[in-house]
Every structure is written in C-alpha cells, then in structure tokens.
Amino acid sequence: MDHPDWTIRETTGASIRAEIKQNPEKLFKYLTKLIKSDKENLRRLVSESLRPISEIKWLRDPTKNDKVLAILTSLRKDSSIYVRKSVGNNLKDLSKYMPIKILDLMEEWSKMEPKLKIHDELAAEEGLSKDQKRLLWTMKQAMRWIKERNPEYHDRLQNILGKNYILYFDEKRNRLAKPK
C-alpha cells in the first residue's frame, strides 16, 4: 500500500473499495487506523478509497456517509498537500450529489477553527497560521464544483470563504486571480 510505484498504490484502492462493498464496518476501523500513519501515501489511499464512485451508491447518499465525512474531516489539515488534494477532490465529487451537506460541513470546519475570521480577503490566506492555510486550501478545493455550477449557493459560500473567493478564485491555480 505504501509502494513507491503509483500504479500499485492505485490498484490497492480498488481492492479496498471491493472490501467496502462486502464489509464496510470492518474496513472503516482499518481506515481509521491508516489515517494516523506517518506515511502520506497511506493517508491519501484512505481518501481515494472513499471517493463516491458509481459502484458503491451509498457513498453518495447523504444519509449514509457520515463515517466518510468524519474520516475526511480528520485529514482536512494534513501536512501533505498530496493528501489534502485528495480530500478536497473527494469532497468536490460529493458536492455534486449533496451540496447542502458539504456546505454544512465546510461551515462546521470553519467554526472548529476559532481564530478564523471570515472576510472578503480570506481566500488570499494572508496572515493565517499554517494549519489555517491548510484548512482553507482544502476547503477551496472542496468548494470548486459549487462555485462553478451552483450559483444558488454563492451566498452561503461567501459566508464560508469570503466574497473574493466567489469573485476571483481561480481553481486551475488554486489562488486568487484578483486584478490589482
């Protein structure tokens, strides 16, 4: 699972997804142990294994995927961008099926960070701690689909990440493209 060859690591994810179908409770216990590993490949494997693929419908069901969201929450400020990108992409995929639940989760995350103040320039990440920057980076990754495809949620999104996220955030570069 922590093999240096990327294709072998990705193949391992397929076997984990097969086990999720057969014995999800047992596998969640195992994945919960893996998120504490000091190896980023293993922590990323957990997030990638829980992506909402069509073969496992309940992963997309907002009434059944609280354990998935709890695991992703544990990885939201991971020290590795490799892991955080997977968490953000997983949440972006989930936001296609359950935008309100993912927005609720993002609001919960921002409240869990007591010194994080929401303001228009928040998306620039200036003056924030390392953990706050990591959290915001993951949140911006997660909210890309909603920003691009769900304008009806822009008010909520603005309350989570600030007005300039809506106006200027460039998902391709994961940064503000605000004119000077």
C-alpha positions in Angstrom: 0.0 0.0 0.0 2.9 2.3 0.6 4.7 1.1 -2.5 6.8 3.7 -4.4 5.1 2.8 -7.7 1.9 4.9 -8.1 0.0 2.3 -10.2 0.4 -0.3 -7.5 -0.8 2.1 -4.8 -3.9 3.0 -7.0 -4.6 -0.7 -7.6 -4.7 -1.2 -3.8 -7.5 1.4 -3.7 -9.6 -0.9 -5.9 -9.2 -3.8 -3.5 -10.2 -1.6 -0.6 -13.3 -0.4 -2.5 -14.2 -4.0 -3.1 -14.0 -4.7 0.6 -16.1 -1.6 1.4 -18.9 -3.3 -0.6 -18.6 -6.5 1.5 -17.7 -5.4 5.0 -17.8 -1.6 5.4 -17.8 -1.6 9.3 -14.6 -3.7 9.5 -13.0 -1.6 6.8 -13.8 1.7 8.4 -12.0 0.5 11.6 -8.9 -0.3 9.4 -9.1 3.0 7.5 -9.4 4.9 10.8 -6.1 3.4 11.8 -4.5 4.2 8.5 -5.2 8.0 8.7 -2.8 8.1 11.7 0.0 6.7 9.7 3.2 8.8 9.2 3.2 7.8 5.5 1.3 10.2 3.2 0.7 7.5 0.6 -1.4 5.6 3.2 -3.3 8.6 4.3 -4.1 9.5 0.7 -5.1 5.9 0.0 -7.8 6.3 2.6 -9.3 9.4 1.0 -9.1 8.0 -2.5 -10.7 4.7 -1.5 -13.7 6.6 -0.2 -14.3 8.6 -3.4 -18.0 8.5 -4.4 -17.8 6.0 -7.3 -20.9 4.6 -9.0 -20.2 1.0 -7.9 -20.9 2.0 -4.3 -24.0 4.0 -4.3 -24.2 4.6 -0.5 -21.0 6.7 -0.6 -23.1 9.3 -2.4 -26.0 9.1 -0.1 -26.1 11.9 2.4 -27.9 9.8 5.0 -25.3 7.1 4.9 -21.9 8.6 4.5 -21.2 10.3 7.9 -18.3 8.0 8.6 -16.7 9.0 5.3 -17.1 12.7 6.2 -15.6 12.0 9.6 -12.5 10.5 8.1 -12.1 13.3 5.6 -12.5 15.8 8.4 -9.6 14.1 10.2 -7.5 14.7 7.1 -8.6 18.2 6.4 -5.4 19.9 7.7 -3.0 17.1 6.8 0.6 18.3 6.4 0.8 16.8 2.9 -0.7 18.6 0.0 -0.9 15.2 -1.7 -3.4 14.1 1.0 -5.3 17.4 1.2 -5.8 17.5 -2.6 -7.4 14.1 -2.4 -9.6 15.1 0.5 -10.7 18.3 -1.5 -11.3 16.3 -4.6 -13.3 13.7 -2.7 -15.5 16.5 -1.2 -15.8 18.2 -4.6 -17.2 15.0 -6.0 -19.6 14.6 -3.1 -20.8 18.2 -3.5 -22.3 17.2 -6.9 -24.7 14.9 -5.0 -25.2 16.7 -1.7 -24.2 20.3 -1.9 -26.1 21.4 1.2 -24.5 18.7 3.4 -21.0 19.6 2.1 -21.7 23.3 2.7 -22.8 22.4 6.2 -19.6 20.5 6.7 -17.5 23.5 5.5 -19.3 25.8 7.9 -18.6 23.3 10.7 -14.9 23.2 9.8 -14.6 27.0 9.8 -16.3 27.0 13.3 -13.8 24.4 14.5 -11.0 26.9 13.8 -11.8 29.5 16.5 -9.5 32.3 15.3 -10.5 32.0 11.6 -12.4 35.2 10.8 -14.5 35.3 7.6 -13.8 38.4 5.4 -13.6 39.3 1.8 -9.8 38.7 1.6 -9.9 35.3 3.4 -9.2 33.3 0.2 -5.8 35.0 -0.1 -4.8 33.2 3.1 -2.7 36.2 4.3 -1.8 36.4 7.9 -3.1 32.9 8.7 -1.3 30.1 10.6 0.0 27.1 8.8 -3.0 25.0 9.9 -5.5 27.6 8.9 -3.9 27.9 5.5 -4.0 24.1 5.1 -7.7 24.1 6.1 -8.6 26.9 3.7 -6.7 25.2 0.9 -8.7 22.0 1.4 -12.0 24.0 1.7 -11.3 25.9 -1.6 -10.6 22.6 -3.3 -13.8 21.1 -2.0 -16.0 24.1 -3.0 -14.9 24.3 -6.6 -18.0 22.5 -8.1 -20.4 24.5 -6.0 -18.6 27.8 -7.0 -18.7 26.9 -10.7 -22.0 25.1 -11.0 -24.3 26.1 -8.2 -24.7 29.9 -8.1 -27.8 29.5 -5.9 -25.3 28.6 -3.0 -23.0 31.5 -3.6 -24.3 33.5 -0.6 -23.5 30.6 1.7 -20.2 30.0 0.1 -19.4 33.7 0.5 -20.2 33.4 4.2 -17.7 30.5 4.5 -14.8 31.7 2.3 -15.4 35.4 1.7 -16.6 37.4 -1.2 -13.4 37.3 -3.1 -13.5 33.5 -3.3 -16.6 33.9 -5.4 -15.3 36.8 -7.5 -11.7 36.0 -8.1 -10.7 32.5 -7.1 -9.0 30.6 -10.0 -9.4 26.8 -9.5 -6.7 25.9 -12.0 -4.1 27.7 -10.0 -5.8 27.4 -6.6 -5.2 31.1 -5.9 -6.9 34.4 -6.2 -6.8 35.9 -9.7 -7.9 39.3 -8.4 -7.0 42.2 -10.6 -4.6 44.7 -8.9 
